Amino acid sequence: MQYRNLGNTGLKVSALGFGSMRLPMIDGQVDLEKALEVLNKAFDVGINFIDTAVGYCNQQSEITVGKAIRGRRGDVVLSTKNPYKGPSGQEWRALLDQSLKRLEVDYIDLYNFHSLTLEQYQNWIGLPRSPIEEALKAKDEGLVRYLGLSCHDKPGNMIKLLDTGIFNSIILQYNILDRVNEGVIEYANKKGIGVVVMGPVGGGRLAAPSDVILKMIQGKVRSTAELALRFVLSNPFVSSALSGMNTVKMVEENAATASLMEPLSKEEREKINEALEEKKRLADLFCTGCGYCMPCPNGVDIPANFELMNYYRIYGLVDYAREGYKRLGEREINGKKTPAWAEACKECGECEPKCPRKIEIRAQLKSVRKALS
């Protein structure tokens, strides 16, 4: 296993982190025996960075992680998250105390504001005993060693959050198909802030086989998922990549990838970047996902259908695209089934005048239906 600095914290974290969002479950409950088996295997192969959160696995993830790290506390870099969004530092602190109890620990190494936005942070500024004030107090008390945030905000807003000087690390989305945060990653590195990547295999998109993606460095990787993880870890500014692993086999395979001294050579990474830029150009020629065509009076999620078609047509992610299309057909809103797939198109044509790229949306939706049904 390779280990990297978590920014300027002094902590060394495994290049592969264990994301505890997808522990083995049975009937809505964590399968404790299997979950502990997977977690123990992770520790055995050298993973020392484990991330969880209050709500994961029906609020059982922290409890399970707490059981797994008994007797290992000094060897583990423990990360969890506080989801509180209100103005009360007292309520924020109550969730911290709850996490400490569930995890059975006296302190948390990395405590994150869960899905923090710039707007939320700004709403807290100036409030008496705000969550930010309470977080700094908890740090002074030794309950929290370092503060971080997980973030899905715009890149520019992420940078503004990093500029506050409060956060020692950031958890953000980054993968071979979604590189919009590359600038944030580089900026964080310059400021000595650790970067933890979530979704290195694109939330499951890149777990599906794709000959198109594999051919980017033909013959050198076994699977699309392996290439995706190697791509993320080849970024020198990434401290750790979190993978939600729920089988021993998955742990072993990902750990083998994360143990490579050089996940990708400079030439391989450049070759992949060139191929990705060309794929993105082709995808944007079809649809940029601007959403001007929406809403559809018949409930069709036009950008989502076209995005899936791009995965199918340009990236070769056939299985993922078809599974995603099926889910669009099963979409529910307020408990009512509201299909959003291309089949729901009534060919009214209301969308087409709104499209700045003059896409023949009705004809393209027919192509989506034919390819993905």
C-alpha positions as CSV (number, residue, x, y, z in Angstrom):
1,M,0.0,0.0,0.0
2,Q,1.2,3.5,-0.8
3,Y,0.8,6.3,1.7
4,R,0.5,10.0,1.1
5,N,0.4,13.2,3.2
6,L,-3.0,14.6,4.1
7,G,-2.1,18.1,3.3
8,N,-0.1,19.8,6.0
9,T,-1.8,17.9,8.8
10,G,1.2,15.5,9.4
11,L,-1.2,12.5,8.9
12,K,-0.1,9.8,6.5
13,V,-3.1,8.2,4.8
14,S,-3.4,5.2,2.5
15,A,-3.8,6.0,-1.1
16,L,-6.9,3.9,-1.0
17,G,-9.4,4.9,1.6
18,F,-12.3,2.8,2.8
19,G,-15.6,4.5,2.2
20,S,-18.2,3.0,4.6
21,M,-21.3,4.0,2.7
22,R,-21.9,0.6,1.1
23,L,-21.3,-2.0,3.8
24,P,-23.0,-5.4,3.3
25,M,-26.7,-5.1,4.3
26,I,-29.5,-7.6,4.9
27,D,-33.1,-6.3,5.1
28,G,-32.0,-2.7,5.8
29,Q,-29.5,-3.8,8.6
30,V,-25.8,-4.0,8.3
31,D,-24.6,-7.6,8.0
32,L,-22.2,-7.2,10.9
33,E,-20.3,-10.4,10.4
34,K,-19.6,-9.7,6.7
35,A,-19.0,-6.0,7.3
36,L,-16.3,-6.7,9.9
37,E,-14.7,-9.3,7.6
38,V,-14.5,-6.7,4.8
39,L,-13.2,-4.0,7.2
40,N,-10.6,-6.3,8.7
41,K,-9.4,-7.3,5.3
42,A,-9.0,-3.6,4.5
43,F,-6.8,-3.1,7.6
44,D,-4.8,-6.3,6.8
45,V,-3.9,-5.0,3.3
46,G,-2.7,-1.7,4.7
47,I,-5.7,0.6,4.4
48,N,-5.5,3.0,7.4
49,F,-7.9,5.7,6.3
50,I,-11.6,5.0,6.9
51,D,-14.4,7.4,6.2
52,T,-18.0,7.2,7.4
53,A,-20.9,9.5,8.2
54,V,-24.0,9.8,10.5
55,G,-26.5,8.7,7.9
56,Y,-24.6,6.0,6.1
57,C,-26.2,2.5,6.0
58,N,-29.4,3.5,7.8
59,Q,-27.3,5.2,10.5
60,Q,-25.4,2.0,11.3
61,S,-22.1,2.7,9.6
62,E,-20.5,4.6,12.4
63,I,-21.5,1.9,14.9
64,T,-20.0,-0.8,12.7
65,V,-16.8,1.1,12.1
66,G,-16.5,1.7,15.8
67,K,-16.6,-2.1,16.4
68,A,-14.0,-2.7,13.6
69,I,-11.4,-0.3,15.0
70,R,-11.5,-1.6,18.5
71,G,-7.8,-2.3,19.4
72,R,-6.6,-0.5,16.3
73,R,-7.4,3.1,17.1
74,G,-3.8,4.3,17.0
75,D,-3.3,2.8,13.6
76,V,-6.4,4.3,11.9
77,V,-7.0,7.7,10.5
78,L,-10.7,8.1,11.2
79,S,-13.0,10.5,9.3
80,T,-16.7,11.1,9.7
81,K,-19.1,13.9,8.8
82,N,-21.6,16.2,10.5
83,P,-24.8,16.7,8.4
84,Y,-26.3,19.6,10.4
85,K,-27.4,22.6,8.3
86,G,-29.1,24.8,10.9
87,P,-27.8,27.8,12.8
88,S,-27.3,26.2,16.2
89,G,-23.8,25.3,17.3
90,Q,-25.4,23.4,20.2
91,E,-27.2,21.0,17.9
92,W,-24.1,20.6,15.7
93,R,-22.2,19.7,18.9
94,A,-24.9,17.1,19.8
95,L,-24.2,15.3,16.6
96,L,-20.5,15.3,17.2
97,D,-21.1,13.8,20.7
98,Q,-23.3,11.2,19.1
99,S,-20.6,10.2,16.6
100,L,-18.0,9.9,19.3
101,K,-20.3,7.6,21.2
102,R,-21.2,5.5,18.2
103,L,-17.6,5.2,17.1
104,E,-16.5,4.4,20.7
105,V,-13.6,6.9,20.5
106,D,-12.4,9.9,22.4
107,Y,-11.4,11.9,19.4
108,I,-12.0,12.0,15.6
109,D,-9.0,12.6,13.3
110,L,-10.8,14.3,10.5
111,Y,-14.3,15.8,11.2
112,N,-16.1,17.1,8.1
113,F,-19.0,19.4,7.5
114,H,-21.1,17.1,5.3
115,S,-22.0,18.5,1.8
116,L,-21.2,22.1,2.8
117,T,-21.9,24.9,0.4
118,L,-20.5,28.4,0.3
119,E,-24.0,29.8,0.9
120,Q,-24.5,27.6,4.0
121,Y,-21.1,28.8,5.4
122,Q,-21.9,32.4,4.8
123,N,-25.3,32.0,6.6
124,W,-23.3,31.0,9.7
125,I,-20.9,33.9,9.7
126,G,-21.6,36.3,12.6
127,L,-24.1,34.0,14.4
128,P,-23.6,33.6,18.1
129,R,-22.3,30.1,18.9
130,S,-22.5,29.0,15.3
131,P,-21.6,25.5,14.0
132,I,-18.2,27.0,12.8
133,E,-17.5,28.5,16.2
134,E,-18.5,25.2,17.9
135,A,-16.2,23.2,15.5
136,L,-13.2,25.3,16.4
137,K,-14.0,24.9,20.1
138,A,-14.2,21.1,19.6
139,K,-10.8,21.2,18.0
140,D,-9.4,23.2,20.9
141,E,-10.8,20.6,23.3
142,G,-9.1,17.7,21.4
143,L,-12.3,16.0,20.4
144,V,-11.4,16.7,16.7
145,R,-7.9,16.8,15.4
146,Y,-8.6,18.4,12.0
147,L,-11.6,20.0,10.3
148,G,-12.6,19.2,6.8
149,L,-15.6,19.4,4.5
150,S,-17.2,17.3,1.8
151,C,-18.5,19.5,-1.0
152,H,-20.5,19.3,-4.2
153,D,-20.6,23.1,-4.8
154,K,-19.2,24.9,-7.8
155,P,-15.4,24.8,-8.1
156,G,-15.2,28.6,-7.6
157,N,-17.2,28.3,-4.4
158,M,-15.0,25.4,-3.2
159,I,-12.0,27.6,-3.6
160,K,-13.6,30.4,-1.5
161,L,-14.4,27.8,1.2
162,L,-10.7,26.7,1.2
163,D,-9.7,30.4,1.5
164,T,-11.4,30.7,4.9
165,G,-8.5,29.0,6.5
166,I,-10.7,26.8,8.6
167,F,-10.4,23.5,6.7
168,N,-7.5,21.1,6.7
169,S,-8.9,18.9,4.0
170,I,-11.7,18.6,1.4
171,I,-13.6,15.6,0.1
172,L,-14.8,16.2,-3.5
173,Q,-15.9,14.4,-6.6
174,Y,-13.2,13.5,-9.2
175,N,-12.9,10.7,-11.8
176,I,-12.0,10.0,-15.3
177,L,-15.4,11.2,-16.6
178,D,-15.7,14.2,-14.3
179,R,-12.6,16.3,-14.1
180,V,-14.3,19.6,-13.4
181,N,-12.6,19.8,-9.9
182,E,-9.0,19.4,-11.1
183,G,-8.3,23.1,-10.6
184,V,-9.6,22.9,-7.0
185,I,-7.4,19.9,-6.3
186,E,-4.3,21.7,-7.5
187,Y,-5.3,24.9,-5.5
188,A,-5.8,22.9,-2.3
189,N,-2.4,21.3,-2.7
190,K,-0.8,24.8,-3.0
191,K,-2.5,25.8,0.2
192,G,-1.4,22.6,2.1
193,I,-5.0,21.3,2.2
194,G,-5.5,17.5,1.9
195,V,-7.6,16.2,-1.0
196,V,-9.8,13.1,-0.6
197,V,-11.6,11.9,-3.7
198,M,-15.1,10.4,-3.6
199,G,-16.5,8.6,-6.5
200,P,-13.2,7.5,-8.2
201,V,-15.2,5.0,-10.2
202,G,-18.0,7.5,-11.0
203,G,-20.5,6.2,-8.5
204,G,-20.6,2.8,-10.2
205,R,-20.5,4.1,-13.8
206,L,-16.9,3.0,-14.3
207,A,-17.5,-0.4,-12.6
208,A,-19.3,-1.4,-15.8
209,P,-17.0,-2.7,-18.6
210,S,-16.1,-0.3,-21.5
211,D,-13.8,-1.3,-24.3
212,V,-13.7,2.3,-25.4
213,I,-12.1,3.4,-22.1
214,L,-9.8,0.4,-21.8
215,K,-8.4,1.1,-25.2
216,M,-7.0,4.4,-24.0
217,I,-4.0,2.5,-22.7
218,Q,-4.7,-0.8,-24.4
219,G,-3.5,-4.0,-22.8
220,K,-2.2,-2.6,-19.6
221,V,-5.3,-2.8,-17.3
222,R,-7.7,-5.6,-16.4
223,S,-10.9,-3.5,-16.0
224,T,-12.5,-0.1,-16.5
225,A,-12.7,0.2,-12.7
226,E,-9.0,-0.4,-12.3
227,L,-8.1,2.2,-14.9
228,A,-10.5,4.7,-13.2
229,L,-8.8,4.2,-9.9
230,R,-5.3,4.4,-11.4
231,F,-6.3,7.6,-13.1
232,V,-7.3,9.3,-9.9
233,L,-4.3,8.1,-8.0
234,S,-2.0,9.2,-10.7
235,N,-2.9,12.8,-9.8
236,P,0.0,13.7,-7.4
237,F,-2.2,16.2,-5.5
238,V,-4.7,13.5,-4.4
239,S,-4.2,12.4,-0.8
240,S,-6.5,9.4,-0.9
241,A,-9.3,7.9,-3.0
242,L,-12.3,6.6,-1.2
243,S,-13.9,3.4,-2.5
244,G,-17.1,2.0,-1.1
245,M,-16.2,-1.7,-0.8
246,N,-18.5,-4.4,0.4
247,T,-16.6,-7.6,-0.5
248,V,-13.2,-9.0,0.4
249,K,-12.5,-9.5,-3.3
250,M,-13.2,-5.8,-4.0
251,V,-10.8,-4.8,-1.2
252,E,-8.0,-7.0,-2.6
253,E,-8.4,-5.8,-6.1
254,N,-8.5,-2.1,-5.2
255,A,-5.6,-2.5,-2.8
256,A,-3.5,-4.1,-5.5
257,T,-4.1,-1.1,-7.7
258,A,-3.4,1.4,-4.9
259,S,-0.1,-0.4,-4.1
260,L,1.4,0.5,-7.5
261,M,4.4,2.8,-7.2
262,E,3.3,4.6,-10.4
263,P,-0.4,4.2,-11.1
264,L,0.1,5.7,-14.6
265,S,3.1,7.0,-16.3
266,K,3.2,10.6,-17.5
267,E,2.8,9.5,-21.1
268,E,-0.2,7.2,-20.2
269,R,-1.9,10.0,-18.4
270,E,-1.3,12.4,-21.2
271,K,-2.7,9.9,-23.7
272,I,-5.8,9.4,-21.5
273,N,-6.3,13.1,-21.2
274,E,-6.1,13.6,-25.0
275,A,-8.6,10.8,-25.5
276,L,-11.0,12.2,-22.9
277,E,-10.9,15.7,-24.4
278,E,-11.8,14.3,-27.7
279,K,-14.7,12.3,-26.2
280,K,-15.9,15.4,-24.3
281,R,-15.8,17.3,-27.6
282,L,-18.0,14.7,-29.3
283,A,-20.4,14.6,-26.3
284,D,-20.7,18.4,-26.3
285,L,-21.5,18.4,-30.0
286,F,-24.5,16.3,-29.1
287,C,-25.8,17.9,-25.9
288,T,-24.1,20.0,-23.2
289,G,-26.8,19.4,-20.6
290,C,-27.7,23.1,-20.4
291,G,-31.3,22.3,-19.5
292,Y,-32.9,25.0,-21.6
293,C,-35.2,22.4,-23.2
294,M,-36.8,21.7,-19.8
295,P,-39.3,21.2,-18.3
296,C,-41.0,18.7,-20.5
297,P,-44.8,18.7,-20.2
298,N,-44.7,14.9,-20.4
299,G,-42.1,14.4,-17.7
300,V,-39.2,13.4,-19.9
301,D,-35.8,14.3,-18.4
302,I,-34.2,15.2,-21.7
303,P,-30.7,16.0,-20.5
304,A,-30.6,12.8,-18.4
305,N,-31.6,10.7,-21.5
306,F,-29.0,12.4,-23.6
307,E,-26.3,12.0,-21.0
308,L,-27.0,8.2,-20.8
309,M,-26.8,8.1,-24.6
310,N,-23.4,9.7,-24.4
311,Y,-22.2,7.1,-22.0
312,Y,-23.5,4.4,-24.4
313,R,-22.4,5.9,-27.7
314,I,-19.1,7.7,-26.8
315,Y,-17.7,6.0,-23.7
316,G,-19.0,2.5,-24.4
317,L,-20.6,2.1,-21.0
318,V,-23.4,0.0,-22.4
319,D,-24.6,-1.8,-19.3
320,Y,-24.5,1.3,-17.1
321,A,-26.4,3.4,-19.7
322,R,-29.2,0.7,-20.0
323,E,-29.5,0.3,-16.3
324,G,-29.7,4.1,-15.9
325,Y,-32.3,4.3,-18.6
326,K,-34.4,1.7,-16.9
327,R,-34.3,3.8,-13.7
328,L,-35.5,6.8,-15.6
329,G,-38.6,4.8,-16.5
330,E,-39.2,3.9,-12.9
331,R,-38.8,7.5,-11.5
332,E,-41.3,8.5,-8.8
333,I,-42.2,12.0,-7.7
334,N,-44.0,12.4,-4.4
335,G,-44.8,8.7,-4.4
336,K,-46.3,8.8,-7.9
337,K,-44.7,7.0,-10.8
338,T,-43.6,9.6,-13.3
339,P,-41.5,8.0,-16.1
340,A,-38.7,10.3,-17.3
341,W,-37.3,8.1,-20.1
342,A,-37.6,8.6,-23.8
343,E,-40.7,6.4,-24.0
344,A,-42.7,9.2,-22.3
345,C,-42.1,11.6,-25.2
346,K,-45.4,12.5,-27.0
347,E,-43.5,14.3,-29.8
348,C,-45.2,17.7,-29.0
349,G,-42.1,19.5,-30.0
350,E,-42.2,22.1,-27.3
351,C,-38.6,21.5,-26.4
352,E,-36.9,22.0,-29.8
353,P,-37.2,25.8,-30.2
354,K,-35.6,26.2,-26.8
355,C,-32.4,24.3,-27.7
356,P,-29.5,26.7,-28.4
357,R,-27.8,23.9,-30.4
358,K,-30.9,23.2,-32.5
359,I,-30.9,19.5,-31.7
360,E,-33.7,17.5,-33.3
361,I,-34.7,16.4,-29.8
362,R,-37.7,14.3,-30.9
363,A,-35.7,12.3,-33.4
364,Q,-32.8,11.9,-30.9
365,L,-35.1,10.6,-28.2
366,K,-36.3,7.9,-30.6
367,S,-32.6,6.9,-31.0
368,V,-32.2,6.8,-27.3
369,R,-35.3,4.6,-26.9
370,K,-34.0,2.2,-29.6
371,A,-30.5,2.0,-28.2
372,L,-31.3,1.7,-24.5
373,S,-34.6,0.0,-24.2
